[in-house]
Amino acid sequence: MGLVAEDEQTPASYPNGRGGRKVNDLPQPDTWKGADEMPLAVVTPTVAMPLDMPPKWRWEIEDLYDVWYGHLTSNQVRRAYYDGRNRLKDLGISTPPELLNLEVVVGWPNKAVMALATRSRFDGFTAGNDELQAMLDGINRRSRLHTKYRQTVEAESVYGCSFATVGMTEQGARIDMWDAEHATARWDDAKGHVAYGMTVEVGDGGWMALTLYDEEANVRAWTDGTGWSWEAQQHSMGRPLMAAFAYRPTQRKPFGQSRITRAVMSITDSAVRCALGGDISFQFAVAPQKVLLGADRDALAGKTKWEAYIGNILGVSYNGRDGVMPQFMQMSQASMQQYVDFMRSLAARF
């Protein structure tokens, strides 16, 4: 954080694309960018940066965009499971087609995330002297880190990783948090930190903004759907102003792995089917079928099946044509126990 303070005290001006303007501060996002705040409505598989951008920055942005786009679908799927909006995967055996749209939610993926995320909290920074402590407290207030930290731990658990970036504002340095649907990076294993990373903002009408963080500068490129513009803010940190929060990183997956694993999603799919089947079966269990044999059909004339079922007193006349005395029977009630047992088995697996 001391190196951030150095940049905060002496922000530099650097040339930018499209006209050679000078800027002191790069535009930075003013809040956490979650899935609800940044709908990814219009995105393309590839992007091409303007040729007046230095080749190194252009190549890094295009490379990171490919990485981000390649993981976008799987990240959105995990977010859907976390929000309880995963689609029913029906087996096509026992569910009537007209009931397939019945909404059933199983909140186990949310529990998988929040059971751990709620235990991690940010208390603040501590420094060796009052001046540095005051500077860190200012960054904390501007960045709203107590709120953003809770959000980024949640995103880290949902996607496997989330990111923090450092940028300059008119008030000074500020830290912003990004989830994996709106940021990506390459890992430098030798140095043990992000090699270069990028954040993605998408708006309506083809608007998009990409911000590259590498060891030399923060480079922001944006478009309104017609052409790209860009600007850069160089720094002397010697490493990208971007850090990754990774849950259980491995050598194969340095950016961690989601707590909403394939096993959690598969068990949740089974639980949703079981819950839906239980809902349907319950309606039959509380209203077992009744049978009336040998009665005159006129006895039930003008009554719906439900009115005939719930009636306290049912009077029927003798059917003299067939010579059969009316007989009333009730079929055995459907059991819910198999659904209870299967759901308990799924809960144990989860």
Buried (B, 14 or more C-beta within 10 A) or exposed (E): BEBBBEBBEEBEEBEBBEEEEEBEBBBBBEEBBBBEEBEBEEBEEEBEBBEEBBEEBBEBBBBBBBBBBEBBEEBEBBBBBBBBEBEBEBEEEEBEEEEEEEEBEBBBBBEBBBEBBEEBEBEEBEBEEEEBBEBBEBBBEBBBBEEBBBBBBBBBBBBBBBBBBBBBBEEBBBBBBBBBBBBBBBBBEEEEBBBBBBBBBBBEEBEBBBBBBBBBBBBBBBBEEEEBBBBBBBBEBEBBBBBBBBBEBEEEBBBBBBBBBEEBBEBBBBBBBBBBBBEBBEEEBEBEEEEBEBBBEEBBEEEEEEEEEEEEEBEBEBBEEEEEEBEEEEEEEBEBEEBEEBBEEBEEEB
